């Protein structure tokens, strides 16, 4: 099962049940024939930014975060304008250099954009490697970044 599908299931579970522990997610998914580890659930919780709220039972339950009205594209555009150094394309790869300290934020924002031409994103302190679905996808990403820098 893909991560995105699993996280959609976690959201659905949160809307129908009070889930107090990570193990509850593991057990509920296992009951549906989906086997995941607690570590996987822990990563999903972090990525989905789930929060714990007081439960009716007296304990605490997981909940979806309050929706922030952050326009991811504008945040990406602003961050790129402040930190962009260079971008290069090689085959289906895009290699983005940014000022130190900005790599993780930009990599995360690129993932949040969920471009259909981007397969995956890996970033460190000052570099981001994007794996696109094709060479054309890498060129499309380059054009997208160029437009953000120009607007």
ZICOR-V943565 format. One record per pair of residues at least 12 apart in sequence whose C-alpha atoms are under 6 Angstrom apart, sorted by sequence separation. I is the first residue (numbers start at 1). GAP is how many residues later the second one is. D is the distance in Angstrom with one decimal. If there is no record, write none. Layout:
I GAP D
I GAP D
This chain:
51 12 5.3
85 12 5.2
119 12 5.4
50 13 5.6
85 13 4.9
119 13 4.9
50 14 5.0
51 14 5.9
84 14 4.6
118 14 4.2
119 14 5.5
50 15 5.5
83 15 5.1
117 15 5.7
118 15 5.9
83 16 4.9
107 16 5.4
117 16 5.5
104 19 5.5
103 20 5.5
104 20 5.8
117 20 4.8
103 21 5.3
103 22 4.7
103 23 4.7
101 24 4.9
103 24 5.5
100 25 5.4
100 26 4.5
99 27 5.6
98 28 5.0
97 29 5.9
97 30 4.6
96 31 5.7
96 32 5.0
76 33 5.9
95 33 5.9
95 34 4.8
94 35 5.8
94 36 4.9
93 37 5.6
93 38 4.8
93 39 5.9
20 40 5.7
92 40 5.1
20 41 4.2
19 42 5.2
20 42 6.0
92 42 4.7
18 43 5.8
19 43 5.7
92 43 4.1
91 44 4.9
94 44 5.7
93 45 5.9
92 46 5.4
81 68 5.8
77 71 5.3
